[in-house]
Amino acid sequence: MPRKTYRICVLAGDGIGPEVTDCARRVLSSLEKAGGPAFTFDAQSAGYGAFERSGSALPAEMVAVAKTADAVLVGAMDVARIPASEPEPLSALRRALDVHASIRPVRAFTGAPAFRENIDVTIVREVTEGLYSGIEYAAGPDAACAVRLITRQASTRAAEIAFRQAMERRRKVTAVHKIGVLKLTDGLFLEAAREVAKRYPDVEFETRNVDACALELVRHPEIFDVILATNVFGDILSDVAAAVGCGLGLAPSSCVGDKWAYFEPVHGTAPDIAGKGIADPLATILSSAMMLRHLGEGAWAGAVDRAVEAVLRDGPRTGDLGGRATSAEVTTAVIAALEKQMTV
Ligand code: ATP
């Protein structure tokens, strides 16, 4: 069969974004030599750096390139420094690509210190609405409002993705809410999730208050399989889950819709370590494994996952995992572990 070539739009972004996406590109490029798919990369500008250079944090030509690519790899964007008058680039990217749910798996790895070794959870977070809908206004000189928009359509789409994930895993979905206070919005969200649950009789469905969910995620992560959450709750719970696991350096994610998808580490721009070449590249490399799976290259995704596992077992490791290696050294080790799999 002829080897496939995929075109990946890369939005390296700000802070450690360019460093970690470079590492993921090196790993993806190495697959061709091992007999796997080939990749071409179309680097595009987005984020605060793009805003400084061009006046737009998400230039229109970048969106056009992303839409024609096979997939999009994102580093991290410094959204905090972009003026409030500008559209928030990640939300704008999600709207442009019509991606509606972020999938964030967290598990423990042998050799990497984890707060709880028994965590193996995937958080499915609705990413288009909720408290991050971007509808904010001043209500007089001393008050301001943010609208928590919840729709049946977006809730149903996210729930659908959560149940599909659960079918591939341990077949349990926990929908999180704060219905005692948010009666209408979370009432609608849970109603949509319950409707979807009816179509998946083999999947256990439960609901939990978000605060109780956070507590149990820290104390007993093993009781969770897939957590379905609205935008802000999912944002916070996925950082909690990453901390309960091996930290942000090992937390990958994908953001999917019906047509397009993008892949990015859960972490942000990490300004405290940016430019030093010491960021853990594994979250982005694991995100590129999720991208491979999405492209139908499941065997190569598995090979990348196993190479990461081997490096975590045997080293080298970056500082966040107690090591002293650079991002480049860890990446070289992942590529070597991939090559080793091909020769045995
Ligand atoms: P942002 O505002 O872009 O979200 P942040 O610093 O608030 O940036 P993160 O970038 O997620 O949030 O970083 C949180 C902490 O985790 C920082 O101390 C950072 O150095 C650390 N961290 C994040 N990503 C990595 C990584 N890939 N490797 C090592 N440490 C990381």
Residues whose N, C-alpha, C, O or C-beta is under 5 A from the ligand:
A	BS01	ATP	M77 D78 L248 G249 H267 G268 T269 A270 P271 D272 I273 I278 A279 D280 D320
